[in-house]
Amino acid sequence: MATKMDMHYEAPFVSVMTSTSELLVRAISDAVDGLNSLADKAFELVTVWQSRNAQRHHLMELDDRLLHDLGMTRADAIVEARKPFWRA
């Protein structure tokens, strides 16, 4: 049977456990939010890379007249098309 003395020591322990649990839940939640943000940024980056790669591919398909309309020469288009997808 618990005495008043036992109950006195139980209450702070439960309070510390609750605080620790809340801190752990908050830390996990923050970590998940950070991972979601990182995943979103990675997805955006891959999307930009794919778009850039497609645009450069299409640039090479344009004739000289259309390149001229864009203010580019065939040589400019070749230089642009040879860039790696990660380079702007």
C-alpha positions, 0 to 999 in steps of 0.5 A, spaced: 500 500 500 502 506 498 504 511 503 503 519 503 511 519 502 511 514 496 505 518 492 510 525 494 515 522 490 511 519 484 508 525 482 515 529 480 517 523 476 510 522 472 511 530 471 518 529 469 516 523 464 511 527 461 515 533 460 520 528 457 515 525 452 513 531 450 520 533 448 521 527 445 514 528 441 516 535 439 523 533 437 520 527 432 515 532 429 521 537 428 525 532 425 519 529 420 518 536 418 525 537 416 525 531 412 519 533 409 522 540 407 528 536 404 524 532 400 520 538 397 526 541 396 529 535 392 523 534 388 523 541 386 531 541 384 530 534 380 524 538 377 528 544 375 533 539 372 528 535 368 526 541 365 532 544 363 535 538 360 528 538 356 529 545 354 536 544 352 534 538 348 529 542 344 533 548 343 538 543 338 531 542 334 530 549 332 532 551 326 537 557 325 531 562 323 528 561 330 535 561 334 536 568 331 529 570 333 531 568 340 538 572 339 542 566 339 546 563 333 547 555 332 554 555 336 550 559 342 545 553 342 550 548 342 554 551 347 548 551 351 546 544 350 552 541 352 552 544 359 550 539 364 543 539 367 545 541 374 548 547 371 544 554 370 
